[in-house]
Amino acid sequence: MKTETYTYDPKEFKKMELEKRIETLQAELDKIKAEVSKPVERELLTDYEKIWDNLDNKYGSAFVSIVVKPLHYKINAIIRCLEIAHYLNDGWVPDWEDKDKWKHGITLNHDNELDIICRKLPRYRIDSLIWLKDKKLAVHMIEHFSEIILEAIA
């Protein structure tokens, strides 16, 4: 009976050890990538003051002083709508060059009620003051900020 002999090679052993460690680290990295790629659900605020606190001062002051009071209220309502939309969109702005991507606007319908419109083409960007990245956000804005929207666009 012939027996085989094995010669211990420290370099080969170290190489096998490192390959095993690389496989383990790659598996951990794959798990982390999967976790990072999951969409983050965030709570959509329903109070303007809380939204104002969460903005990065993109619009400066929320209040504009104008001598003509009706115009003052309308401009402040427009600013608030833009700030709320900016918050809800999480920084997204409509890309009117992308003709394949829907944009969701809020407007008044023929019965003077708030309604959601969906547009792709740049010629329709004037159909709404407020554009949101999806219908869910447009519905949320109408449900919680209809008074401000009506003050801005009515």
Buried (B, 14 or more C-beta within 10 A) or exposed (E): EEEEEEEEEEEEEEEEEEEEEEEEEEEEEEEEEEEEEEEEEEEBBEEBEEBBEEEEEEEEEBEBEEEEEEEBBBBBBBBBBBBBBBBBBEEBEBEBEEEEEEBBBBBBEEEEEBBBBEBEEBEBEEEBBBBBBBEEBBBBBBEBBEEBBBBBBE
